[in-house]
Amino acid sequence: MTTAIPGAFHPSTRLYRFTILIFISLLVVGSYFAYDSIGALATTLIKELHIDRATIGKLYAAYSVAAIAIVFFGGMLYDKLGPRKASLLFSCLVFLGAVVVAAAKTKWMLFTGRLIFGAGSESLIVVQSAIIARWFKGKEMAMAFGIALAISRLGTLFAFNTEELIADHFHSFRTALWAAALLCLFSVLCNLVFVVMDRHGEKVLSLPTAGAGDKIVFSDIKKFTSSYWFVVLLCVTFYSAIFPFTDLAADMFHDKWGLPSVNAVAGGFLTKVFYNFTHMFTTAPGVTSIVIAASMIFAPFAGGLVDRVGRRASLMVLGSLLLIPAHLLLGITHWNPIPMMVVLGAAFVLVPAAMWPSVPLVVEESRVGTAFGLMTAIQNLGLGLFPLLNGWLRDKTGTYTSTQIMFAGLGLLGLIFAFLLLRADKRHGGVLEAGSSLRG
Ligand SMILES: NCCCC[C@H](N)C(=O)NCC(=O)O
C-alpha cells in the first residue's frame, strides 16, 4: 500500500496557510485606508467643509457607534454563518459605506456613510481574527497575527501618505475619498480568493464547517475568565491612546510644529507619491504615519518572538509603559516629535502582537468569535469617545496639550490593567506567559 504525499500546495502545508493569510490580511486593507482617510484629510476637510475638530471626532464616533451595535453580533454571526459568508457580508458593507462617504453631498450623508462603514469594517476585523485563529491555532498563531496586522496597516500607511496628495493633485478631497472606496472594492476581490481557498481547505482538512450549529448564547459571556476581561480592559485603554490620537495627529503636527500637509514637488502623480513617501518625516500626515510604519516593520518579528518565548502579559506591561512618556513629551514640549512617534510605534507593536493572539488562549474555541466580537465592541467605546474628547478639548483650549495629557493617563490605566493581567494569568496557570516550548 502506498501513502500519498501531500503536494506542495496542499491545505495542510505552510505555503497554503500563509497564502490564505495574505488574502485575509488584504481583506481589511481597504477598510483601514478608508477609516483613516478622515484623519489624513482632516486639515483639508476642516477648511473645505467649514467644520471644527469636534466634527472630525464625531465622524470617528459614528463609525464606532455602528461598530458597537453590530460587532458583538458580528462575532456571533461568525459563529453562526462561518468565515466565508460572514466575511463576504461585511466586506460588501465596508465597500457600500465607503461609496456613500465619497458620494456624500451633505453632512448627514457623510455620517450615514461612516455608520454603514463602521458596521461592516469592525465586524470584518472580528471575522479576520477568528479566521486567523481557525487556520493557525496551535501553529504560528502570534506570527500570523503579526503579519496580518502589518499587511492590514498598509492601508493606514497609504492613507496618511497619499490622501492629502490625491486631494491636492486632483484639486478635490472627494477624489481622495473615492480612492478609499476603490481600495475597499479591491478588498472584496481578495475576499473572493479567500473564499475559494477556505472552502477547499475545509473539505480536505475537515475543518469545522460553516454554521455548524453553534448556538448564540449570551450567558456564555459569564464563562469568560478574569484574564479575558483584563485583556479587554487593556485593549480599550491602549487603543484609545493610539487611534483617537492619530485621528487628529496630522492636524496637531500642522498646528503645533507647522509641518505642511504635502511636499510640493514637480512631476506626475506617481513621482509626487514616491517623493512624499520617501520624505514622510517632513509632512504632518507622514509624521503621523511613523507610528504605523514602525509597527509594520516589527509586527511579524514580534509575533514570531511571542510564539517562541510567550511572555504575553509582560510585553503588554512594557508596551503600555512606553505610551506614557511619549504622549507627555508630545504634549508639553516642542521637541522634535519623531523619536516620540517611534516609541509609540514600538508600543503599537508590542501590545497588539501579544494581545490579539492571547484571546484564543484564554477562551474556549467555540467562543472565539464571540470573544473577539465582544472585545472589539468594548474597544469601540473608547474609539468612539476619545476622538470626540480630543477634538472638543482642542477646540476649547486652542492647543493639544490637555489631550496629550489625557492620552498619557490612558497609558497609565493600561499599565495597571496589564499588571492585573499578569497576576490573573499566574493564577490561571501562566498560559499567556508560556512560550511554545512550554506549551508543547
Ligand atoms: N484601523 C481601523 C481601526 C481598527 C480597529 C480594530 N478593531 C483593531 O483594533 N485592529 C487591530 C490593529 O492593531 O490595527
The ligand as an SDF file (V2000), in Angstrom:
LIG
                    3D

 14 13  0  0  0  0  0  0  0  0999 V2000
   -7.6970   50.9970   11.5800 N   0  0  0  0  0  0  0  0  0  0  0  0
   -9.0730   50.8050   11.7980 C   0  0  0  0  0  0  0  0  0  0  0  0
   -9.4200   50.6210   13.2410 C   0  0  0  0  0  0  0  0  0  0  0  0
   -9.0640   49.2290   13.6270 C   0  0  0  0  0  0  0  0  0  0  0  0
   -9.6600   48.8580   14.9060 C   0  0  0  0  0  0  0  0  0  0  0  0
   -9.5980   47.3830   15.0810 C   0  0  0  0  0  0  0  0  0  0  0  0
  -10.6540   46.9740   15.9720 N   0  0  0  0  0  0  0  0  0  0  0  0
   -8.2840   46.9730   15.6370 C   0  0  0  0  0  0  0  0  0  0  0  0
   -8.0560   47.1080   16.8000 O   0  0  0  0  0  0  0  0  0  0  0  0
   -7.3740   46.4390   14.8130 N   0  0  0  0  0  0  0  0  0  0  0  0
   -6.0930   45.9640   15.2510 C   0  0  0  0  0  0  0  0  0  0  0  0
   -4.9360   46.9120   14.9620 C   0  0  0  0  0  0  0  0  0  0  0  0
   -3.9880   46.9130   15.7740 O   0  0  0  0  0  0  0  0  0  0  0  0
   -4.9570   47.6220   13.9830 O   0  0  0  0  0  0  0  0  0  0  0  0
  1  2  1  0
  2  3  1  0
  3  4  1  0
  4  5  1  0
  5  6  1  0
  6  7  1  0
  6  8  1  0
  8  9  2  0
  8 10  1  0
 10 11  1  0
 11 12  1  0
 12 13  2  0
 12 14  1  0
M  END
$$$$
